[in-house]
Amino acid sequence: LVRIGATECIVVERFDRKPNADPSLPPTRVHQEDGCQALGIDPDRADGRGKYEATGGPSLGRIARLLEAWAPDPTEELLRLVDRVLFTAAIGDADAHGRNIALLHQEPTTVGLAPLFDTVPTMLWPALRNDAAMSIGGITSLPAVARADIVREATGWGLSPRVVESRTRQLLARLRAELTEQTLGMKASTRKAIAKRIDALARS
């Protein structure tokens, strides 16, 4: 967070650029493709809803298979995907669809998950839908997703349930510790809603 004049701004470093060895030259582009592009899915089909799993868009399982086939370290990338799914459930982001998950080609023949982007706690707007953009362990209602569902989802990708259990517990503890009154100037109501969801996932 930086303040420019009277306005608070979020400044985000681009993850699809690498600094050039020669600082006088522009940065090098890193090819990125979203989940729909990687799987050859037209997001504009079904009246623009082709990016959602329920209307033929990517599923977590299909993204996991891409990582298993093309990542230099598939296990590590799949664990990063677990982190992403847990964070999505923790903040209540029902809009984590196929265009909001991306792959980076650091090398021409390999892929890895791009960092998180366009993450929104949609659960804070009651008028918005609660269906997850991608089902988690077969559960489509985001408020109903439990940690056990995330473990079941990841086990289906070939990860060890014990490893996923440990990973999710550790990440939930980190998220809870970071959720303080000073967290990005977050409103108390927002902080309370997300804390409640984190605690529910930790118990489940």
HELIX and SHEET records of a PDB file:
HELIX    1   1 GLY A   35  LEU A   39  1                                   5    
HELIX    2   2 ARG A   45  GLY A   48  1                                   4    
HELIX    3   3 GLU A   53  THR A   55  5                                   3    
HELIX    4   4 LEU A   60  TRP A   70  1                                  11    
HELIX    5   5 PRO A   74  ILE A   91  1                                  18    
HELIX    6   6 THR A  122  LEU A  124  5                                   3    
HELIX    7   7 LEU A  142  ALA A  144  5                                   3    
HELIX    8   8 ARG A  147  THR A  155  1                                   9    
HELIX    9   9 PRO A  161  GLU A  178  1                                  18    
HELIX   10  10 THR A  183  GLY A  185  5                                   3    
HELIX   11  11 ALA A  188  ARG A  203  1                                  16    
SHEET    1   A 2 VAL A   2  ILE A   4  0                                        
SHEET    2   A 2 THR A   7  CYS A   9 -1                                        
SHEET    1   B 2 ARG A  17  LYS A  18  0                                        
SHEET    2   B 2 THR A  28  ARG A  29 -1                                        
SHEET    1   C 3 HIS A  31  ASP A  34  0                                        
SHEET    2   C 3 ALA A 102  HIS A 105 -1                                        
SHEET    3   C 3 GLY A 112  LEU A 113 -1                                        
SHEET    1   D 2 ASP A 131  ILE A 136  0                                        
SHEET    2   D 2 ILE A 139  SER A 141 -1                                        
END                                                                             
